[in-house]
Amino acid sequence: MSLSLSFEFLLNLLHEYGVVDAEQKDFIESRREYYESQYRAQYKEEPFITELMVFIAQSEKMDMSEDMLLRLIAGRAGCDFEVIDPLKVDAQLVNDTLSASYGMSNLVVPLRMQGEYVLLAMADPFRSEVIEQLSVITNHPIIPVVASAKQIRSIITDLLEFKKSINKAASDFTKDTMSNLEQLTNISSGTNPDDRHIVNAVDYMLKFSVEQGASDIHIEPKRDNTTIRFRLDGILHTIYTFPADAHLPFVSRLKMLARMDIAEKRRPQDGRIKIQLSDTVEVEVRASTVPVVSGEKMVLRILESGTHIRRLNEIGFVSTQLSKWRESMQKGYGMLLVTGPTGSGKSTTLYSTLKEIASPEVNILSVEDPIEIVLDEINQIGVNVKAGITFAVALRHILRQDPDIVMVGEIRDKETADHAIQAALTGHLVFSTLHTNDTAATVERLIDLKVEAYLIASVLNGIVAQRLVRKVCPYCAYERPMSEKEKITLNLPLDEEYNIKDAEGCVRCRHTGYSGRTAIIEFMPITQKTRSLISKKATTEELRDNAVMDGMVTLRESAIRKLADGITTFDEIVKALYYE
């Protein structure tokens, strides 16, 4: 007798494994219609049988998760349970194998090839007729795995609906001459009835990128197609590939949203997009285009919303560093600098700092190029060279706006440095960033910009240097002893035993072993002795040695602490600190 996934089957399964007793089983069975109506009222859709059972478990406070239920089903069906990683799904296989309507009605989606077999995610693994049909369609034997109905629907929507929209947009667009700028304007402005396809495709991509936690989206034209890549935890992953015919309308739609000139394709352009993805999710996107061999390449930087800025204690400061940084922030004048290479999280640290000290009693003004995150608490000025607004020009006028706190996006040249120093000397608290390797080297960099050493000594309150490292995945992490070679690399005693963490890689971390990022931080408070050394034009080494004697936690020490605490791995700190 063949098994069938039904309400009664699931109840019997849960009873068999002791999740519900006989009395609970009868009670739930008698109230099935009530639970179904409650589910429809809450989610405005018909539940799949496993979704209904999970809903009941939550309503009755049963000790059962969806994963647990699906594992029990998989065990009874004699197959595996899989949490689908959208980035590991073979999009071409999905597109070639089934239609969106077939996938949705049967709640199945092929994931990838496994040797000669097709790995097929199924909400109901007992549907043997579906397995047979797809085996004929793919001309390969099928290996079924049990997956969440919600995940299967999401994959079908994200892949098949995106592909359908892109392909439709490409075919619609190529009906018209490619040089017709009027048609291009119509496509981007959303006035053409066929625009819905490209609009849908762009919406799918943006929504998917936010759901996956991407920090950047790269849209790269090739000779025959366009590739979309997401940067996740600092690493690029290829997500979509679609026909080259759709590249122009796809990028044009994004350029229109970013208020760029859609007719200009020969010059780099910058813009920004604010997206309301739902009632609670709002994201800022910074857009940039450059001409490459096969067309326009676009990069979208997904920024944290001003309402979801990280707290300072979530960035990566150790407790002593954070207390000293906050102490420096409380001074009503002077300069605080955040340094590090591009992509080290400097802007996030500055925004988090300003968010913390903002209040109705203080007037905060910033000059940025570009404005990355819009904060209501700050009066933000964007650099606009065409309009004659440079860092230096804006800083000349900003002091007439009665600021208490000034944030300069970056000190790039002598003029900007001079104006920032002048603002700090005249009783304002100034925040800015510089591209230097560590805190001590920052002083040398300012001197290179022709700032007098005595002025630097007068205004500096503190310097932060930072790097970003990936955090070890908590789900697949394991502890291991540090090897002798690793101890030598970090200059640690060979006779001491150290346990550190690594990760095997799992579905939750996309088999990378990492999930999320944190900062390793070096903070140099400016003491009276440090000011004296700066005035005497002490070397970078002398400044660093003095700061260490005063108790400064260096970047290296901060990284080793995070390694010892099991927050990150040896490979990550070596990469962040540029060990050979």
N, C-alpha and C positions, 0 to 999 in steps of 0.2 A: 504493500500500500504506500503510495507516494505521500510525502508530507506537504502540508499547505500552511503558509503563514497567515494565521487568522487570530482573532481576539482570544478564542478559546485555547488555541495552541500556545500563545504567549502566557496566558494565565497558568496553564498546566506546567509550562516550563519553569515559571517563577515559583510555583508551588513545589515542583520537584527539587529545585535547588534551595528551598527554604527561605526564599525572599518573602513569600506570603504564606500564611497558614491557611487552613481550610476555611475558617470563618471569614478571613479577609478576602479570600478568593470568591466566596459566594456573595459577599457584600459588593465587591467591585463589579462582578458579573451582573448583579441586579441593577446597578446604577450606570450601565454603559451609555445609554441614551443621554443621561444627564451630563456625563463627562463630555460626550461628543458636542452637545449644544454649548457647553461652557468653552470648549476649545474654539469652536466657530466664532463665538462672541468675542473672544480675546484676540484671535489671530486672523479673523476674517477669511478663513480658507478651510477646506476639508483636510482633516489630518490623515496622514498615512498611519498604518496600524501601529508601527513602533513609536511614532511621534505621540499618538494618543496614549499609549501605555506609559511613556515617560511623563506626559502631562499628568496622568493619574498618580504616578509615583510622587511627583512634586506636590500635588494637591493633598495627598494622604500622608505626606512626610515619610515615605518609604525610603529605606536605605538602598537606593538603586539609581545609578546614572545611566545615561544613554549608552556610553561605552560598554558598561557592564552588560546591558541587555543585548547589544549587538554582538558581543563576544559569546554570549550564551547561544544566540541564534547561529553564529558561525560554527561553534562547536557541534551543534546538532546537525548542521548541514555538511560538516566535514570539510570546511574551508577556513581560510584566514579572515581576520577582521583587519581593516585598514583605515587609518585616518588619512584622508586624501590631502596631499600637498599640491596645491594648484600649479606650482612652478615645476613639478615633476611630471605633469600630465603631458602626453604627446598630443599637442594640439592638432597636428596634421592627421593623426590616426583618428581622433574624435571627429574631425571634419569629414574624413573620407568614409567613416563607418555608419554614422546614423544621423537622422534629422533631429531637430530640436523637439518636434512633436512626439516622435517615437521615444526619444530619451526621457522626456517628461512624463509621458503616459505610462511607461514601464519602469521608470526610475532606474535606469542603467546608463553607464558611461564607460567606454574603454579608457584605460589609464595609460598603458604602454605595452610594448612588446617585451616578453620575457623568454628569450630564445625563440623558439618557433611558436610560442603560445601568445595569445592576447590576454592580458590581465583585465578582467571586466569587473567594475564595481557595480554591485547590485544591492538595492534595498531589500529585495526578496530573493534569496539565493535558491529558492525552491522552484523558480520559474524555468523549468527545463526547456520549454518551447522557445523562450527568448534566447537561451544559450545556443540552441540548435540553429535558430534563424541567424544570429550574429556570426556563428561559426561558418555558415554558408556564405554570408556577405563578405567576411574578411578572408575567407579561404584559409583559416587557421583554426586550430583547436583553441578552446576557451578555458581559462582558469578563472572561476568566479571568486570574488572576495566580497565580504559584507562591508557596506559603508553606510554612513548616515544619509537618509533621504534628503535632508537639508543641504548637505555637502554636494550631493549629486546634482540637485537642482541648480546650485550655485555654479558648478563647473559648466553645466550645459548653458546657462545664461551667459557666463563670462566668456566662454570660448565660442559656442555656436552662434549666439546672438551677435557677438562682436564680429565674427567672421562674416555672417550674413549681411550685417550692416556695411562692413567694409567692401565686400564684393559687390553689393548692390550700388554703393556709392561710386565704385570704380566704373561699373558698367554704365551708370547714368552719366557720369562725368565725361567719359570718353565719347559719348554721343555728340558732344559739342567740341568745337575747336579749342585746343589747349591754350591758344593765345587770346582767347576772348576774355578780356579783363572784366567786362560787364557781367558775364556769366560767373566768373570767379567771385566777384563782389556779391552776387546773388547767393551763391553757395555759402559764403561765409556769413552773410547777414541773416540767413534763415528765412528768406522770403520765397524760395523755390520749394514747391511741394516735395521734391526729391531730397531736400536737405535733411529730412528726418533721419535718413540712413547714416549720414556722416555725423550728425548730432548725436545719434544713439551710440555710434562707435566711440566717439570722444568721451561721452558720458560713462560708458562701460569702462574705458581705460582709466579715467580719473578715479572712479569709484573703486575699482579693483586695486589701484596703486595705494590708495589710502587704507583699504582693508588689509593689505599685505604689509603695511608699515614701511613703504618705500620712501627714501629721502630724495631720490632723483629719478626722473624718467628721461631716457635718451631715445629720440626718434631719429633713426639713421637711414638715409636713403642709400640703397645699393643699385647696381646696374639693373637687376631684374626684380627686386623687391625692396620692401622697407622693413627694418628690424626695430622692434621696441624692446628696450632693456630697462629693468628696474635696478636701482642700487639699494640693496638690503643689508643693513649692518655693515656698510662700507664696501660690499662686494657686488659687482654687476651680474645680473642674471638675465638671460634672454627669455622674453615672455611671449611675444607675438611676432610673426612674420606674415606680411600681407602683400598683395600685388603692388607693383610700382605705380600702376595707374591711379591708385587711391592716395598716393603720397601727397600730391598737391592739394586736393580738397581737405584732407585730414589736417595738414599743417596750416592751411588757410583758415580753417575753423578755429584752431587754437590761437592763431595770430589775431583773428578778429576778437576773440575773448580777451586777449592780452592788450588790445588796443594798439596793435602794431599796424604798419602800412602793409597791407596784403599784396599790393602791387610791386613792392620793392623786394627783390630776391637777390640782389647783388651785394648788399651791404649788411653787416651784422646789425641786429636790432635787439632791444631789451623791452620787456613789458612785465606786467603782473596780472594775475587773475585771482579773484576771490570767489570761492565756490561754497555754496550751501548744499551739502550732500544730504542732509536730513535736518530735522528740527534741532538736533543736538550737535551735529558735526559740521564744523565750518573750517575750511582750510585756506591758507594763503599760498599761492603758487607764483614763483618768479620764473619768467620765461626768457629764453635767450636763443637767438638764431644766428647761424653762420653759414655762408655758402661753402659747399664742399663739391667734390667732383661730380656727384650724381644728383645734386639738388641742394635743398636747404636742410641742414641738420638742426634739430631743435632739442634743447635740454630744458626740462621743467624741474625746478627745485621746489619740493614740497616743504613748506615751512610750518612750524608750530603756530597754531592760532594764538592770538594775544590773550585769549581767555584760558588757554591751556599751557601757559609757560611753566616750565619746571621750577620747583622750589630750589633754593640754593643748596639745601641739604640733600637733594637728589642728584646733583651734578657729579659729585666725586670728591669733594673736599673731605679731608680727614678733620676730626673735630677741632683740633688745635688750629689748623689753617682757617677753618670757617670762622672761628671766634675772632681771629686776628683780622681777617678780611672784613668782617662786620664792624670791628672796632675802627678800621681805616675808613669805612664808609660813613661813620658817624661824624667825622671831622667835616666842618662846614666849608673847607677850602682845600686846595691842593689837587694833585693828579694821581689817578689810579690807572694802571695799564694792564691789559690782558694780552699776552703774546703767545705765539705758536704758529706753525705752518698753516696753509690753507686747509680747511676741513677739520680743524682741531677743536671746534666747538666754542671759539672765542665769542662769537655773537650771542650764542645761547647764554653764556655766563654773564655777559653784559646786560642782556634783556632781563634775565632772572634777577640780577642785582637791582636794576632800576625799578622793576616791578615791586620788589620788596621795600624799597625806600620811598616809593611814590606815595604821596598823600595830598589832600587838598591844601595843605599849608606850604607846599613847595612847588616851584615852577621849573619843570624839566624840559629842556629843549635838546633836540638831537640833529646832527647833520650826517646823512647817510648816503652811500652810493653802492647799491640802491637801498631803499627802505625794505628791510627783510620781513619784519613782523610789525604789524600795526598795533600799537598799544594806545588805548584811550587816555591813559595817564600821562602820555608824553606828547609834546608838540614836535612833530617830526618834519624835518625839511629834507627833501630829496635833492641830491646834486643833479643839476641840469646844465651841462656845458653849453648847449645851444642857446639857452636863455641867459648865459653868463653867470650861472650859480655854481661856483666851484666850492670846495671845502674852505679855501681861504676867504673867498668873498662872503660866503654865508657866515663864517666865524667873525668877520669884521662887523657884520650887522647884528649878529645874534646877541651881543652884549647890550644892545639898546632895547632888547625885549625883556629886561629885568629877570634874567634866569638865576635860579639858585644852583641848579645842576646842569652841566653841559655834557652831552655825549657826542664825541667825534668818531664816526664810523671807523676811520683808519688814518693814522698819521703817515703820509706818503712822501712829503717833501718838506723843505726848510720853512716855506711860508706857512703851511698848515701847522707845523710844529711850533713856530714862533707865536702864532695866534692862540694855540691851545695853551702854551706856557703863560702867555699874557693873561688869558682868562683865569688860569689857576692863581696867578700872582695877585689878581685884583679881587680875590675873595670868593671865587666860585669853585665848586667841586667839579672836576673834569674827569670824565672816563674816556678811554680810547683804546685802540688796538695797534699792535705793531707785529711785523713778521720777524721774529728773532727766535733763536733756538732755546734759550733759557732766560731766567730773570736777570742774571748778571750781565749777559750780553746786551740787554736792552739799553743800558746806560751808554755803552760804546756806540750803539746804533744812533742814539740821539745826538751824541757828539759828532758822529759822521754827518748828521744833518745840519751841522754848524750851530747847534745850540750850545750856549756857554755852560760849562760844567757847574758853575756856581748857581745858575738858574735851575738846572736839573736838581741839584741838591736842595734848593729852596722849596720846590713845588712837589716833588715826589712823596707820596704817602705809602705806596706799596705797588708791587709788581706780581702778577700771576703769569706763570707759563704752564701750558697744558697740552696734552695729547689725548686722543680718543683710542680706547681699546675695546674690543668686543668682550662681552660677558659670557662666561661659560654657561651652557644650557643646563638648567637645574634638573631636567628630566632624565638626561643620559650621562650626567657627570659622574666620575668615579675618582677616587683618591689613589695616588701612586707615589712612590718615593722619588725624589729628585736624583737624576743621574749625576755621575761625577763630572761629565762634560758640561752639564748645565750649571753645576756649582762653580766650575772654573769660569764659565762665561759671565756669571753674575758676581764673580770675585767673592764667593762665600767660602767659609772654612770647609775643607774636605772631610774633616773628621766628625762633622755634625750631621745629623739626620734631619731631612726636611721632607714633609709630605705636601704635595701640591695636587691640583685638580686638572684633569683632562676630561674630554667627553668623547663618547663613541659616535655620536650623531644619531638622530632619531627623526621621526616624522615632524615632531613639534618644532625642531630647529632646522628642518629641511636637510638633515644629514650633514650639517656644517659643524655641529658641536657648539654653536654659539647662538645666543639670543639677546639682542639689545646691546647697547654700548654705554660705557661710563668714561669719565675723564680721570687721567692721572695728573696730579696738580703739584706744582712747586710755587710756594708763595714767599716772597721776600718782603718783610716789613722794613720800612726805612727808619732805622734808629739814628740817634745823634752821631754815633761812630760811623755809620754808613754814609751819612750826609758829609761828614768830614772827609772820608775817603773819596767820595765823588768829587768834592770841591778840589781835592788834590790830584784829580785825574788818575786815580788808582786803576790798575789793570783789571780786566774782567776776572782773572784768576784771584786777585786780591779781594775783590768784592765778593766773589763766591765763597772763598775760604772764610771770610769774616762772617758772612751770613750763616754758614754751616756751624761756626763756633757759637753763634747766637741762637742755634737750635732750628735752623731752617730745614724742613723736610724736602730733600731734592726730588727731582723727577724720578731718578733711579730708585730712591728709597720708597717713594709713593707707589711706584710700580711693583716693587718687591712686596710691599704690604698687601697690595691687592692680590698678588699671587699667593701670599701666605694665607690670606683670608678666604681663598677659594673663589674669588670673584672673577678672575681671568686666568689665562693659561701662560705658560712659559713662552710659547711661540708669539703670542700677542705682545708681551712686554718687550721681547727682543726686537720685534718689528717696530714698535713705537719708539724705542730708544736708539735705533740704528746701530745695534751691535753688529760687528763684522762676523 
